[in-house]
Amino acid sequence: AQQVQLNLRQDRYSDFGTANTGLLGYGLAFADNWRATASVSNAFKAPTFNDMFYPFVDYGFGFSYAGNPNLKPERSRDNELGLHYANEGQHLDVVYFDNRIRNLIVYNNQASGTMINLDEARIDGMELAYNGQFGDTALKLAATRQNSRDTTTGKILLRRAKQHASLALTQRAGAWEASGELRHSGARQDADINTFAPVTLPGYQVINLNARYQMDNNLSAVVRVDNLLNKDYMLVHGYSNAGRTVFVGLNYR
């Protein structure tokens, strides 16, 4: 009825030294089909080469960008509590998470743009996930509600929606498989790319479709349509995502 998980990892960086990370998790099956879990872990993320050494670029109008060679690596501690149900093709997971990150690497949103470290950030919230199999039909649901902020200033972290969710349905019929996905994201905070004043990017909903026909054991034909309704939305202010996009192809395995 009880499970214990222990992970240990060591990374050695020529410019940042040694990073030791790990995870300790515990699970308890307390009733038929039900399990409770708890875990604590830490993580390490080094800045990329471009974060540190991207060459100076002058875009004109007083705007420029350059890497920041003084960046420090991110270090975080993550705590989770979960409740899980599994029975005859039905899976339900509810998880509370609390992540605290030191030296979070973010863009500074200034005319002289570069990457900087935030002293400490915190991201906590709830996740819900459901997977159900009903014969040849599969249903997946995922939803997250989170609160992300700079703990020093109390300001919301940019470009992170407070809630996002997805719903996917897959149907098989002989050699055919078809699926549809609805993705939702709430509003997110950002900064204007010209004035750097705070702006709010509105939430959006996107529908994606997939179809696959298995021609033989090795060859299948696939069709995918992303952003079916041609929604105009942005994850970063000033940079629109792709509109309706169609992919057609053959897969051989």
Steps between C-alpha positions, in 0.01 A plus 500: 500500500798732539746623240819703533692664216849650526682671213851648518687686227826691469592739220845653454528830313835650402371850576253436787657212691310201635122483543340226710125443458255236613146394578343318794146376449254296706175333398230325703216289360239574768192349330403299193614693190613803706853618574642808673848632419744760628837602365775754548769568242749758385615607155783686328490685167804666348458803271544425131794621292272755330369622837855589598690583183254601225680778307384860534229590245380856444144495366485878463265749666700457822434126534772236530563152637805317631572194711582528869826320595428558871192276511475245779337156461146443624448280806159388619325295764176330403236352734199297385198333660281277287185287501463234229224265385536215250242236407417316176636755255410806708777712649460816705783707652469809720830662600595806704844641417719768656819593315747756637770614259813699581667704225219443247629599153267752331513777237530846653256675255710815466629700203845347566361148511677207662435201725509550878454299818206550735601445863211264571180395327216276612254303290229305682164362399288195417503257209216270392547223245254235379552219249213274407486207257156394374556222248640668188441848644751684720437819695766721657447807717765717665464827691742715699441796728820671613627810673844611380673804648825669589509453877722806549263747331174302500458563126356230272759325283463604136364274226352243738124448492323436830298220347527274199320183399461248218237248393579226246283228347640211292294248302627186331312312227688222326802649323383855577579715801364853541543744785406854594649725765374821660766708677412791728723759664404788722637853476868566573703806589772635272675825404448707184790439258525872420423685822563217752178603676301214661247334270258209539489237226145364474419134546436275203356168388652292220364187328737245343398194293691184407422203277709190422437209263711185547565382146699191608717386790768760422339784304238751611357820351447796735318832486525767769325836526628741764296805605196385303300822557797722406512671839725805534681478835837580657713333767747792486385857431564601139554145370188331366484123485440315175147501358328194353768253390452170314754216494472192274754221509598134494662318791709186451613284791 
